[in-house]
Amino acid sequence: MARPARAAFVTLLATALCAGLVSSARAVPGSVQTTQQAPPVLTPATTEGAAPTAAGVGTALAAILKDPSLGPHHGIYVYDASRGKPVFSVGATTPYTPASTLKLLTTVSALATLGPDHTFATKVVSTGKGSIVLVGGGDPLLTAKASASDGFPARATLQALAASTAKALKAQGVASVTLGYDASLFSGPAVNANWEANYIPEGIAAPTSSLWVNEGRVSPGMAKRATSPALAAATSFQRLLTQYGIKVGAAKAAAAPAGATPLAQVKSPTLGQIVEYVNLHSDNDGAEVLLRHVGIATGNGGSYAGGVQGLRATLTKLGLDVSKARIYDGSGLTRANKVPLDLLAGAVRVAVSKDHPELRHLLSGLPVAGFNGSLRQRFTSAGTGTGTGLVRAKTGTLTGVHSLAGYARDRSGTLLVFAIASDSVPVPKTLDARAALDRATAALANCGC
């Protein structure tokens, strides 16, 4: 099959850039190489020309916003981040069901409360001679074994933890243990009461746990989830310990005492990397885990209700107005969520601010239009080409609900932050509505107006 024109263009562009770098290279003595500064590949973006105006942006979007596929309740909010002021909005006076664009609020709150370098540890502790407890630390990406299909970021594994634990036990002369597991870091119901009844049985989400592997999946890559993700993780750990020569009985729930002796631990990727993963792949389970961490970090506890309280408090501290928002989870799975467009855009706005470098991973993890993540198969229809590779946005999708929130630089170099949504799309018009959102954001990238 012929390669799409946009993919061929990017390949040629990358080849040309690489060729230019290679042809300009010169062999130099080692003593010179240690002091020579490499030239920048790209010059910094600058804002040139006239600032975008409400009239100009409105003209660029007028026809698109009249598309009947968007349904009766749709709107857009556009903010000039280069100059620090709102530019344009229409239909933005009432909140929208955000679907997965809500993950922007969850992940920016996690970065703000914990910091991008924070990691989550899964531990094994000794509670007496021949007795150990596996303690969950809320690592959303923990896996049983490393796999080439895991991709970025590199995951912590139970296999590595079992190997370290077996080594520590053998050093103590211990060859047989009882195994407990502790998933008490998170509290409250594991399943959000506002979710649809089919979400757990169909594997759309898992019961949220501070101890799981493969996000509670029975088999890696499959939708079906374990009824008790913590027990499933402990059972997997039991099998791995046995493979490393330690005799282990059946795992049972247990509380690890505060002063228990540590034996081994594995650490998650950094929070910044986890945030990038969650937003790139629209990971519902990862978002729900991060919500609970926000609750703990803000002193509101590790339930989803505590997480929402912590999220609202954190967003308020960031200068965002949450008074009109109704938020019930961290992933956007429930239709009960109602969020104003300026709040969705606000998460991106504070992340691009020079005052919040700790929030940058929110930006670097957003899907690129037409190339990766949940935007990989988007921006392929007529009128969307000017956004390919230039628009970066979080997607939101439920039946009848479609949204995008992110940023793009227009032709004058202005950094435009936006949120656009409809929660009244007729189901037969789903693809048309998505294309309309793509055209609108592509128009912003092409605007310079």
MARTORPA-729551 format. One record per residue (C-alpha): chain; y, z, x; residue number from 1. Coordinates in steps of 0.05 Angstrom, whole numbers, m for minus. Example, Ala and Ser with C-alpha at 12.3 -4.5 7.8 and 13.67 -1.06 7.14 Angstrom:
! MARTORPA-729551
  unit      yy      zz      xx  pos
     A     m90     156     246    1
     A     m21     143     273    2
! end
This chain:
! MARTORPA-729551
  unit      yy      zz      xx  pos
     A       0       0       0    1
     A      70     m17      26    2
     A     111      41      51    3
     A     170      59       7    4
     A     236      32      33    5
     A     266     102      41    6
     A     207     125      83    7
     A     212      63     127    8
     A     286      75     136    9
     A     276     147     158   10
     A     221     126     206   11
     A     267      73     237   12
     A     324     121     242   13
     A     282     174     276   14
     A     254     122     323   15
     A     323      98     341   16
     A     348     169     354   17
     A     288     185     397   18
     A     295     119     435   19
     A     368     135     448   20
     A     351     203     476   21
     A     296     175     521   22
     A     338     118     548   23
     A     395     165     566   24
     A     350     213     605   25
     A     355     213     680   26
     A     311     245     733   27
     A     350     299     769   28
     A     333     350     823   29
     A     305     415     797   30
     A     366     454     821   31
     A     411     410     778   32
     A     366     415     718   33
     A     376     490     714   34
     A     451     483     705   35
     A     461     418     666   36
     A     478     426     593   37
     A     442     380     544   38
     A     489     341     498   39
     A     487     357     424   40
     A     443     310     383   41
     A     488     316     322   42
     A     562     334     320   43
     A     580     390     273   44
     A     596     370     201   45
     A     670     368     186   46
     A     708     366     122   47
     A     755     306     121   48
     A     798     272      70   49
     A     820     297       2   50
     A     785     355     m31   51
     A     740     339     m90   52
     A     775     348    m158   53
     A     749     366    m226   54
     A     771     298    m251   55
     A     736     261    m195   56
     A     671     299    m201   57
     A     674     294    m277   58
     A     681     219    m273   59
     A     622     213    m226   60
     A     578     254    m273   61
     A     604     233    m341   62
     A     552     180    m358   63
     A     494     220    m330   64
     A     512     282    m371   65
     A     511     241    m434   66
     A     438     222    m423   67
     A     402     241    m488   68
     A     339     260    m450   69
     A     375     324    m428   70
     A     375     351    m498   71
     A     430     390    m533   72
     A     434     449    m484   73
     A     450     425    m414   74
     A     503     438    m362   75
     A     525     436    m290   76
     A     567     481    m244   77
     A     596     454    m179   78
     A     628     497    m124   79
     A     667     472     m63   80
     A     637     516      m9   81
     A     680     484      45   82
     A     743     509      12   83
     A     715     568     m27   84
     A     731     550     m98   85
     A     698     524    m162   86
     A     708     450    m174   87
     A     675     430    m239   88
     A     632     456    m295   89
     A     609     433    m363   90
     A     562     468    m411   91
     A     563     529    m365   92
     A     590     581    m413   93
     A     521     601    m439   94
     A     461     624    m397   95
     A     399     581    m387   96
     A     325     593    m380   97
     A     323     582    m304   98
     A     248     572    m293   99
     A     235     573    m218  100
     A     307     568    m196  101
     A     305     643    m210  102
     A     268     649    m144  103
     A     335     639    m110  104
     A     359     705    m137  105
     A     294     740    m116  106
     A     292     712     m46  107
     A     366     722     m31  108
     A     358     794     m53  109
     A     298     804      m8  110
     A     336     777      52  111
     A     396     820      36  112
     A     356     885      28  113
     A     304     877      83  114
     A     333     827     132  115
     A     302     762     156  116
     A     262     793     213  117
     A     226     843     170  118
     A     149     840     169  119
     A      96     871     125  120
     A      36     906     158  121
     A     m35     909     131  122
     A     m68     969     164  123
     A    m133    1005     174  124
     A    m130    1080     182  125
     A    m182    1133     197  126
     A    m189    1189     147  127
     A    m244    1226     184  128
     A    m306    1213     225  129
     A    m338    1150     198  130
     A    m286    1140     142  131
     A    m233    1086     141  132
     A    m183    1060      90  133
     A    m154     990      85  134
     A     m81     998      66  135
     A     m42     941      34  136
     A      30     931      58  137
     A      50     877       9  138
     A      39     816      54  139
     A      42     759       3  140
     A      11     708      51  141
     A     m48     748      78  142
     A    m112     707      83  143
     A    m184     723      96  144
     A    m191     674     154  145
     A    m144     626     188  146
     A    m148     554     163  147
     A    m117     489     186  148
     A     m95     478     114  149
     A     m52     541     115  150
     A       7     503     147  151
     A      71     539     164  152
     A      81     597     174  153
     A      20     624     212  154
     A     m13     677     168  155
     A     m40     746     184  156
     A    m115     748     171  157
     A    m167     799     151  158
     A    m212     769     203  159
     A    m164     789     259  160
     A    m157     858     228  161
     A    m232     866     223  162
     A    m242     846     296  163
     A    m190     897     319  164
     A    m218     951     274  165
     A    m289     940     298  166
     A    m266     943     370  167
     A    m229    1009     358  168
     A    m290    1039     321  169
     A    m339    1019     376  170
     A    m293    1050     428  171
     A    m301    1115     390  172
     A    m376    1107     386  173
     A    m374    1095     311  174
     A    m422    1042     284  175
     A    m424    1060     210  176
     A    m366    1075     162  177
     A    m347    1085      90  178
     A    m291    1039      67  179
     A    m235    1055      20  180
     A    m177    1011      m1  181
     A    m106    1032     m18  182
     A     m61     986     m58  183
     A     m13    1040     m82  184
     A      50    1011     m49  185
     A      65     975    m114  186
     A      66    1012    m180  187
     A      67     997    m254  188
     A      31     940    m290  189
     A       3     886    m245  190
     A      17     834    m299  191
     A      86     823    m326  192
     A      89     839    m401  193
     A     137     780    m412  194
     A      89     727    m387  195
     A      49     680    m431  196
     A     m22     704    m444  197
     A     m53     643    m410  198
     A     m18     653    m343  199
     A     m71     698    m311  200
     A    m134     666    m341  201
     A    m110     597    m320  202
     A     m90     619    m250  203
     A     m16     603    m259  204
     A      m4     673    m230  205
     A     m45     730    m204  206
     A     m42     804    m221  207
     A       9     825    m169  208
     A     m19     871    m115  209
     A       4     900     m48  210
     A     m66     883     m22  211
     A     m96     814     m32  212
     A    m120     753       5  213
     A    m103     681     m13  214
     A     m56     708     m66  215
     A    m115     737    m105  216
     A    m153     671    m109  217
     A    m228     675    m116  218
     A    m233     615     m69  219
     A    m177     589     m23  220
     A    m139     532     m55  221
     A    m169     544    m124  222
     A    m131     568    m185  223
     A    m178     622    m210  224
     A    m157     693    m190  225
     A    m196     756    m181  226
     A    m191     808    m235  227
     A    m176     860    m181  228
     A    m144     825    m121  229
     A    m145     890     m80  230
     A    m220     901     m91  231
     A    m233     828     m74  232
     A    m194     835      m9  233
     A    m231     899       9  234
     A    m298     866      m5  235
     A    m279     809      41  236
     A    m259     858      94  237
     A    m326     894      87  238
     A    m364     829     100  239
     A    m321     814     161  240
     A    m332     883     190  241
     A    m407     874     181  242
     A    m403     809     220  243
     A    m370     847     277  244
     A    m427     897     281  245
     A    m402     954     237  246
     A    m446     979     181  247
     A    m403     987     118  248
     A    m417    1013      49  249
     A    m386     985     m15  250
     A    m310     989     m17  251
     A    m279    1040     m64  252
     A    m207    1054     m84  253
     A    m178    1111     m42  254
     A    m111    1140     m24  255
     A     m95    1140      50  256
     A     m65    1207      72  257
     A       5    1202     102  258
     A     m20    1230     169  259
     A     m82    1186     175  260
     A     m97    1160     245  261
     A     m81    1086     252  262
     A    m137    1042     279  263
     A    m111     971     273  264
     A     m60     928     237  265
     A     m37     856     228  266
     A      33     835     212  267
     A      58     782     164  268
     A     105     725     184  269
     A     177     746     183  270
     A     211     753     115  271
     A     255     694     132  272
     A     193     650     141  273
     A     162     677      77  274
     A     226     662      38  275
     A     225     591      65  276
     A     153     583      42  277
     A     165     613     m27  278
     A     224     567     m42  279
     A     195     505     m10  280
     A     130     510     m50  281
     A     157     547    m110  282
     A     106     602     m99  283
     A     104     646    m161  284
     A      59     699    m131  285
     A     100     706     m67  286
     A     163     714    m109  287
     A     132     770    m150  288
     A     112     807     m87  289
     A     182     800     m58  290
     A     212     827    m123  291
     A     172     891    m116  292
     A     194     898     m44  293
     A     266     893     m67  294
     A     252     949    m116  295
     A     223     993     m61  296
     A     279     977     m11  297
     A     333     995     m62  298
     A     299    1060     m83  299
     A     278    1035    m151  300
     A     203    1035    m139  301
     A     150     982    m131  302
     A     142     959    m203  303
     A     169     894    m230  304
     A     218     933    m272  305
     A     242     970    m209  306
     A     246     904    m173  307
     A     291     875    m227  308
     A     337     936    m222  309
     A     340     928    m147  310
     A     353     854    m153  311
     A     412     864    m201  312
     A     442     918    m156  313
     A     434     875     m94  314
     A     465     814    m126  315
     A     524     856    m149  316
     A     534     881     m78  317
     A     536     809     m55  318
     A     594     797    m103  319
     A     555     761    m157  320
     A     566     774    m231  321
     A     500     792    m265  322
     A     531     819    m329  323
     A     510     759    m371  324
     A     441     751    m340  325
     A     376     774    m371  326
     A     322     778    m317  327
     A     251     801    m328  328
     A     210     776    m268  329
     A     218     748    m198  330
     A     186     680    m205  331
     A     220     652    m267  332
     A     155     645    m305  333
     A     179     679    m368  334
     A     224     642    m417  335
     A     258     708    m433  336
     A     300     700    m370  337
     A     371     676    m384  338
     A     417     663    m325  339
     A     486     632    m320  340
     A     492     571    m277  341
     A     547     602    m234  342
     A     498     658    m216  343
     A     443     610    m195  344
     A     494     572    m153  345
     A     521     639    m129  346
     A     457     655     m91  347
     A     466     591     m51  348
     A     541     603     m44  349
     A     533     671     m11  350
     A     478     642      34  351
     A     525     589      62  352
     A     581     639      71  353
     A     600     655     143  354
     A     598     728     122  355
     A     523     728     110  356
     A     484     697     167  357
     A     425     741     148  358
     A     415     698      86  359
     A     409     630     121  360
     A     334     625     109  361
     A     350     614      36  362
     A     382     548      56  363
     A     332     525     109  364
     A     274     533      61  365
     A     301     491       4  366
     A     263     426     m10  367
     A     295     362      16  368
     A     304     308     m37  369
     A     249     257     m34  370
     A     214     287      27  371
     A     181     355      21  372
     A     162     414     m22  373
     A     174     409     m97  374
     A     223     351     m86  375
     A     173     308     m48  376
     A     159     263    m108  377
     A     230     264    m135  378
     A     291     219    m124  379
     A     251     155    m131  380
     A     284     124    m193  381
     A     346      80    m199  382
     A     411     116    m181  383
     A     379     171    m140  384
     A     376     138     m72  385
     A     443     167     m48  386
     A     413     236     m54  387
     A     349     223     m15  388
     A     349     266      47  389
     A     418     294      31  390
     A     407     339     m29  391
     A     370     405     m17  392
     A     352     444     m79  393
     A     304     492    m112  394
     A     269     463    m172  395
     A     256     497    m239  396
     A     204     471    m288  397
     A     173     497    m352  398
     A     156     457    m414  399
     A     224     434    m440  400
     A     260     467    m382  401
     A     285     431    m320  402
     A     335     455    m268  403
     A     360     444    m197  404
     A     403     491    m155  405
     A     423     478     m83  406
     A     473     442     m41  407
     A     494     374     m13  408
     A     549     346      32  409
     A     590     292      m1  410
     A     618     231      35  411
     A     681     268      57  412
     A     639     324      89  413
     A     652     375      35  414
     A     595     422      23  415
     A     582     424     m51  416
     A     538     479     m81  417
     A     511     465    m151  418
     A     466     487    m207  419
     A     446     440    m262  420
     A     398     454    m319  421
     A     372     438    m388  422
     A     326     483    m428  423
     A     322     438    m489  424
     A     288     375    m462  425
     A     243     339    m513  426
     A     174     338    m482  427
     A     166     262    m485  428
     A     231     257    m445  429
     A     208     302    m388  430
     A     209     249    m333  431
     A     274     220    m359  432
     A     307     288    m357  433
     A     284     301    m285  434
     A     310     234    m265  435
     A     377     250    m297  436
     A     382     315    m257  437
     A     365     276    m194  438
     A     419     224    m209  439
     A     471     278    m221  440
     A     459     313    m154  441
     A     454     245    m118  442
     A     522     229    m148  443
     A     550     293    m117  444
     A     524     272     m49  445
     A     556     204     m58  446
     A     620     230     m88  447
     A     676     242     m39  448
     A     719     246    m101  449
! end
